[in-house]
Amino acid sequence: MIRITSGGDASLIGLIRLTAAGWHYVLSPSYRFKKHREWRKIAGTMGVIYGVASCLLAFVFSLLIPVMACLVTHY
């Protein structure tokens, strides 16, 4: 088991989990259906809206990471 000791490591792992969840949400209809059911059970319709928004934002952010890396290295 990996032990996380610093806040920076925890933030990086959280970011990786969030972007992976975003990709999984976009690519897998069965995962999407399962998450919608889970969010609806926990928080109702607003829970689904917030869940979808967070997954799609994570997906878009993961697409922007290479663009930002290119901009940083060129300037």
VMD Tcl script that builds the backbone (N, CA, C; Angstrom):
set m [mol new atoms 225]
animate dup $m
set s [atomselect $m all]
$s set {name element resname resid chain x y z} {
  {N N MET 1 A 0.830 -1.178 0.000}
  {CA C MET 1 A 0.000 0.000 0.000}
  {C C MET 1 A 0.877 1.245 0.000}
  {N N ILE 2 A 0.483 2.227 -0.768}
  {CA C ILE 2 A 1.233 3.474 -0.839}
  {C C ILE 2 A 0.732 4.409 0.248}
  {N N ARG 3 A 1.644 4.916 1.032}
  {CA C ARG 3 A 1.279 5.868 2.088}
  {C C ARG 3 A 1.570 7.280 1.576}
  {N N ILE 4 A 0.571 8.118 1.640}
  {CA C ILE 4 A 0.719 9.501 1.192}
  {C C ILE 4 A 1.055 10.349 2.408}
  {N N THR 5 A 2.195 11.053 2.332}
  {CA C THR 5 A 2.624 11.818 3.494}
  {C C THR 5 A 2.480 13.318 3.309}
  {N N SER 6 A 2.577 13.796 2.091}
  {CA C SER 6 A 2.511 15.245 1.914}
  {C C SER 6 A 1.237 15.637 1.190}
  {N N GLY 7 A 0.833 16.870 1.384}
  {CA C GLY 7 A -0.376 17.370 0.738}
  {C C GLY 7 A -0.239 17.434 -0.771}
  {N N GLY 8 A 0.979 17.693 -1.259}
  {CA C GLY 8 A 1.204 17.761 -2.701}
  {C C GLY 8 A 0.953 16.424 -3.374}
  {N N ASP 9 A 1.405 15.346 -2.740}
  {CA C ASP 9 A 1.176 14.013 -3.289}
  {C C ASP 9 A -0.313 13.691 -3.311}
  {N N ALA 10 A -1.006 14.050 -2.246}
  {CA C ALA 10 A -2.443 13.778 -2.166}
  {C C ALA 10 A -3.193 14.564 -3.232}
  {N N SER 11 A -2.765 15.792 -3.483}
  {CA C SER 11 A -3.423 16.610 -4.506}
  {C C SER 11 A -3.206 16.019 -5.893}
  {N N LEU 12 A -1.995 15.562 -6.160}
  {CA C LEU 12 A -1.696 14.974 -7.463}
  {C C LEU 12 A -2.496 13.699 -7.678}
  {N N ILE 13 A -2.564 12.861 -6.662}
  {CA C ILE 13 A -3.331 11.620 -6.788}
  {C C ILE 13 A -4.814 11.929 -6.958}
  {N N GLY 14 A -5.312 12.929 -6.249}
  {CA C GLY 14 A -6.706 13.350 -6.412}
  {C C GLY 14 A -6.981 13.843 -7.820}
  {N N LEU 15 A -6.040 14.599 -8.392}
  {CA C LEU 15 A -6.191 15.089 -9.764}
  {C C LEU 15 A -6.197 13.931 -10.754}
  {N N ILE 16 A -5.325 12.969 -10.545}
  {CA C ILE 16 A -5.273 11.799 -11.430}
  {C C ILE 16 A -6.577 11.012 -11.341}
  {N N ARG 17 A -7.089 10.823 -10.129}
  {CA C ARG 17 A -8.361 10.100 -9.970}
  {C C ARG 17 A -9.505 10.844 -10.649}
  {N N LEU 18 A -9.532 12.164 -10.498}
  {CA C LEU 18 A -10.606 12.953 -11.091}
  {C C LEU 18 A -10.562 12.903 -12.614}
  {N N THR 19 A -9.373 13.029 -13.211}
  {CA C THR 19 A -9.288 12.971 -14.668}
  {C C THR 19 A -9.605 11.563 -15.177}
  {N N ALA 20 A -9.182 10.532 -14.443}
  {CA C ALA 20 A -9.519 9.161 -14.846}
  {C C ALA 20 A -11.025 8.940 -14.789}
  {N N ALA 21 A -11.671 9.471 -13.760}
  {CA C ALA 21 A -13.131 9.347 -13.662}
  {C C ALA 21 A -13.815 10.085 -14.807}
  {N N GLY 22 A -13.268 11.227 -15.196}
  {CA C GLY 22 A -13.833 11.967 -16.326}
  {C C GLY 22 A -13.750 11.173 -17.621}
  {N N TRP 23 A -12.597 10.569 -17.887}
  {CA C TRP 23 A -12.448 9.749 -19.088}
  {C C TRP 23 A -13.356 8.527 -19.033}
  {N N HIS 24 A -13.418 7.892 -17.876}
  {CA C HIS 24 A -14.262 6.709 -17.717}
  {C C HIS 24 A -15.722 7.077 -17.956}
  {N N TYR 25 A -16.133 8.226 -17.436}
  {CA C TYR 25 A -17.513 8.694 -17.600}
  {C C TYR 25 A -17.840 8.921 -19.075}
  {N N VAL 26 A -16.922 9.540 -19.806}
  {CA C VAL 26 A -17.179 9.856 -21.211}
  {C C VAL 26 A -17.166 8.599 -22.077}
  {N N LEU 27 A -16.282 7.660 -21.788}
  {CA C LEU 27 A -16.100 6.502 -22.666}
  {C C LEU 27 A -17.002 5.309 -22.362}
  {N N SER 28 A -17.530 5.204 -21.150}
  {CA C SER 28 A -18.266 4.000 -20.766}
  {C C SER 28 A -19.727 4.295 -20.417}
  {N N PRO 29 A -20.656 3.892 -21.283}
  {CA C PRO 29 A -22.076 4.115 -20.980}
  {C C PRO 29 A -22.545 3.381 -19.720}
  {N N SER 30 A -22.026 2.186 -19.461}
  {CA C SER 30 A -22.461 1.452 -18.268}
  {C C SER 30 A -21.985 2.151 -16.994}
  {N N TYR 31 A -20.762 2.678 -17.013}
  {CA C TYR 31 A -20.257 3.433 -15.864}
  {C C TYR 31 A -21.090 4.698 -15.669}
  {N N ARG 32 A -21.433 5.363 -16.765}
  {CA C ARG 32 A -22.241 6.584 -16.707}
  {C C ARG 32 A -23.600 6.298 -16.071}
  {N N PHE 33 A -24.242 5.212 -16.489}
  {CA C PHE 33 A -25.550 4.845 -15.946}
  {C C PHE 33 A -25.446 4.532 -14.454}
  {N N LYS 34 A -24.385 3.798 -14.081}
  {CA C LYS 34 A -24.177 3.448 -12.673}
  {C C LYS 34 A -23.966 4.699 -11.822}
  {N N LYS 35 A -23.162 5.635 -12.314}
  {CA C LYS 35 A -22.904 6.866 -11.564}
  {C C LYS 35 A -24.170 7.712 -11.456}
  {N N HIS 36 A -24.971 7.793 -12.524}
  {CA C HIS 36 A -26.220 8.560 -12.466}
  {C C HIS 36 A -27.134 8.000 -11.383}
  {N N ARG 37 A -27.247 6.668 -11.339}
  {CA C ARG 37 A -28.076 6.039 -10.303}
  {C C ARG 37 A -27.554 6.365 -8.909}
  {N N GLU 38 A -26.248 6.276 -8.733}
  {CA C GLU 38 A -25.629 6.559 -7.434}
  {C C GLU 38 A -25.850 8.021 -7.026}
  {N N TRP 39 A -25.636 8.953 -7.955}
  {CA C TRP 39 A -25.811 10.375 -7.644}
  {C C TRP 39 A -27.269 10.697 -7.350}
  {N N ARG 40 A -28.182 10.086 -8.110}
  {CA C ARG 40 A -29.608 10.350 -7.896}
  {C C ARG 40 A -30.047 9.836 -6.523}
  {N N LYS 41 A -29.518 8.676 -6.119}
  {CA C LYS 41 A -29.873 8.113 -4.819}
  {C C LYS 41 A -29.347 8.999 -3.684}
  {N N ILE 42 A -28.151 9.546 -3.844}
  {CA C ILE 42 A -27.536 10.351 -2.790}
  {C C ILE 42 A -28.147 11.748 -2.712}
  {N N ALA 43 A -28.299 12.434 -3.868}
  {CA C ALA 43 A -28.665 13.855 -3.812}
  {C C ALA 43 A -29.771 14.255 -4.777}
  {N N GLY 44 A -30.397 13.314 -5.437}
  {CA C GLY 44 A -31.488 13.666 -6.342}
  {C C GLY 44 A -30.986 14.244 -7.657}
  {N N THR 45 A -31.841 15.013 -8.307}
  {CA C THR 45 A -31.535 15.555 -9.631}
  {C C THR 45 A -30.336 16.493 -9.598}
  {N N MET 46 A -30.245 17.327 -8.575}
  {CA C MET 46 A -29.105 18.249 -8.490}
  {C C MET 46 A -27.797 17.478 -8.316}
  {N N GLY 47 A -27.839 16.354 -7.654}
  {CA C GLY 47 A -26.651 15.524 -7.517}
  {C C GLY 47 A -26.174 15.007 -8.860}
  {N N VAL 48 A -27.121 14.628 -9.711}
  {CA C VAL 48 A -26.764 14.169 -11.056}
  {C C VAL 48 A -26.159 15.319 -11.849}
  {N N ILE 49 A -26.762 16.499 -11.748}
  {CA C ILE 49 A -26.251 17.660 -12.489}
  {C C ILE 49 A -24.828 17.990 -12.044}
  {N N TYR 50 A -24.588 18.037 -10.740}
  {CA C TYR 50 A -23.245 18.331 -10.244}
  {C C TYR 50 A -22.258 17.228 -10.614}
  {N N GLY 51 A -22.686 15.981 -10.555}
  {CA C GLY 51 A -21.806 14.873 -10.913}
  {C C GLY 51 A -21.401 14.908 -12.371}
  {N N VAL 52 A -22.373 15.156 -13.244}
  {CA C VAL 52 A -22.084 15.247 -14.679}
  {C C VAL 52 A -21.149 16.420 -14.944}
  {N N ALA 53 A -21.422 17.552 -14.332}
  {CA C ALA 53 A -20.577 18.734 -14.540}
  {C C ALA 53 A -19.144 18.470 -14.094}
  {N N SER 54 A -18.961 17.835 -12.949}
  {CA C SER 54 A -17.602 17.591 -12.462}
  {C C SER 54 A -16.859 16.606 -13.359}
  {N N CYS 55 A -17.540 15.577 -13.836}
  {CA C CYS 55 A -16.887 14.610 -14.727}
  {C C CYS 55 A -16.518 15.244 -16.064}
  {N N LEU 56 A -17.419 16.035 -16.618}
  {CA C LEU 56 A -17.122 16.672 -17.902}
  {C C LEU 56 A -16.023 17.720 -17.763}
  {N N LEU 57 A -16.008 18.455 -16.659}
  {CA C LEU 57 A -14.926 19.413 -16.433}
  {C C LEU 57 A -13.588 18.698 -16.284}
  {N N ALA 58 A -13.575 17.569 -15.609}
  {CA C ALA 58 A -12.341 16.794 -15.471}
  {C C ALA 58 A -11.866 16.297 -16.830}
  {N N PHE 59 A -12.794 15.863 -17.670}
  {CA C PHE 59 A -12.446 15.391 -19.009}
  {C C PHE 59 A -11.853 16.529 -19.836}
  {N N VAL 60 A -12.504 17.687 -19.833}
  {CA C VAL 60 A -12.012 18.840 -20.603}
  {C C VAL 60 A -10.657 19.289 -20.067}
  {N N PHE 61 A -10.505 19.321 -18.749}
  {CA C PHE 61 A -9.224 19.708 -18.165}
  {C C PHE 61 A -8.122 18.752 -18.605}
  {N N SER 62 A -8.420 17.453 -18.663}
  {CA C SER 62 A -7.397 16.490 -19.079}
  {C C SER 62 A -6.998 16.699 -20.533}
  {N N LEU 63 A -7.921 17.205 -21.350}
  {CA C LEU 63 A -7.573 17.518 -22.734}
  {C C LEU 63 A -6.708 18.773 -22.819}
  {N N LEU 64 A -6.867 19.678 -21.871}
  {CA C LEU 64 A -6.100 20.926 -21.886}
  {C C LEU 64 A -4.699 20.786 -21.300}
  {N N ILE 65 A -4.432 19.728 -20.559}
  {CA C ILE 65 A -3.120 19.565 -19.928}
  {C C ILE 65 A -1.985 19.571 -20.961}
  {N N PRO 66 A -2.064 18.817 -22.068}
  {CA C PRO 66 A -0.975 18.881 -23.058}
  {C C PRO 66 A -0.834 20.268 -23.687}
  {N N VAL 67 A -1.937 20.950 -23.907}
  {CA C VAL 67 A -1.886 22.297 -24.483}
  {C C VAL 67 A -1.156 23.239 -23.528}
  {N N MET 68 A -1.506 23.160 -22.247}
  {CA C MET 68 A -0.843 24.020 -21.258}
  {C C MET 68 A 0.640 23.677 -21.145}
  {N N ALA 69 A 0.982 22.404 -21.244}
  {CA C ALA 69 A 2.385 22.000 -21.173}
  {C C ALA 69 A 3.164 22.561 -22.356}
  {N N CYS 70 A 2.561 22.550 -23.540}
  {CA C CYS 70 A 3.222 23.121 -24.717}
  {C C CYS 70 A 3.409 24.624 -24.565}
  {N N LEU 71 A 2.401 25.304 -24.053}
  {CA C LEU 71 A 2.512 26.750 -23.864}
  {C C LEU 71 A 3.603 27.095 -22.860}
  {N N VAL 72 A 3.707 26.321 -21.805}
  {CA C VAL 72 A 4.721 26.588 -20.782}
  {C C VAL 72 A 6.117 26.353 -21.337}
  {N N THR 73 A 6.308 25.311 -22.133}
  {CA C THR 73 A 7.643 25.009 -22.648}
  {C C THR 73 A 8.060 25.955 -23.761}
  {N N HIS 74 A 7.110 26.559 -24.467}
  {CA C HIS 74 A 7.465 27.465 -25.565}
  {C C HIS 74 A 7.672 28.896 -25.105}
  {N N TYR 75 A 7.200 29.250 -23.936}
  {CA C TYR 75 A 7.341 30.647 -23.486}
  {C C TYR 75 A 8.208 30.753 -22.306}
}
mol reanalyze $m
mol bondsrecalc $m
mol representation Tube
mol addrep $m
